[in-house]
Amino acid sequence: MSIVVIAIWAVVILVGLGLLTMLVFGARSLAHGKIKPLSMVIVIFPIVLLGIMGLVLGDWPLAAIYTFFIVFLVATLSLFLSGIRGLFT
């Protein structure tokens, strides 16, 4: 086995451990009331959307592209509406 394959697996394992750690501590913070549930929904939304789009379309790269554009559109729209709301208050 070459050093490149070992390095790739090391990166994949470290990223997986990092994600697992974030998930565990995020759930812990949610259980202790240190984080608002809406904040958690905002973070989880792209992941859930990607999963749904990937299963529906059956083409994961296309689902990732669609997810990116949908999340970008929602973020832009929310910033625009927040600015409009600030204009009238």
N, C-alpha and C positions, 0 to 999 in steps of 0.2 A: 504494500500500500504506500502510495506516495505522500509526501508532506503536504501537498495541496489538498488531498482528500481528507487528511487528518485535520488540517486547519479549517476546512469547510465544516466538518462535523463538530469541531470545537466551537465554532461560531454559532452553529445551529443550537447546540446544547446550551450555550451561555444565553442566547436570546430566549430560548424556551424557559430557562430558569428565571430570567429577569421578568418575563411575562407572568410566570406562575407566582413570583413574589409580589408583583404589583396587584395581581388578582386577589391574593390572600390578604394583603394589607388593605386593599380597597374594601373588601368585604368586612374586614375587622373595623375599619373606620366607619363604614355604613352602619354596622351593628351598634357601635358605641355612640352614634349620633354626631360624629365629627364632620360628616359630609352630608349634604342635602341629596335626597334621592333624584331630584331633577338634574343635578350635576352628573350623577352616575349615568342617567339616561342619555345625556348629551354625549358622554364619552363612549357609551356602548352602541349608540345609534348607527355609526358607520359600519361597525363589525356585524351587527345584526342585518343591516341592509345588504352588505356584501354576501352574507350567507344565504339570504333569501334570493337575491339576484343570481347568485351562482347556481343554486339549486333549480331555479325556474328556467334560466337560460341554458344551463348545461355547459357554458363556455366561461371558465373562470377569468381569463384575461379580459374578455369583453365585459363581464360583470364588474370587474375592478374599475374599468374605465367609466362605465355608467355610474357606479357608486361614487367615484371621484366627482363627476359632473353634478350629480344630484346633491351631494354634500356641499360642494362649492356654491351651487345655486341657493340652497337653503341658508348657508352662512351669509351670502351676499344679501339675500332678501331680508334676513333678520337684522343685519346691520343697517340696511336702508330703512326698515320700519322703526328701528330704535332711534335713528336720526330724525325721522319724521315726528315721532312721538316727543322727542326732546325739543323739537322746534315749536310745538304747540303747548308745552307745559312750562 
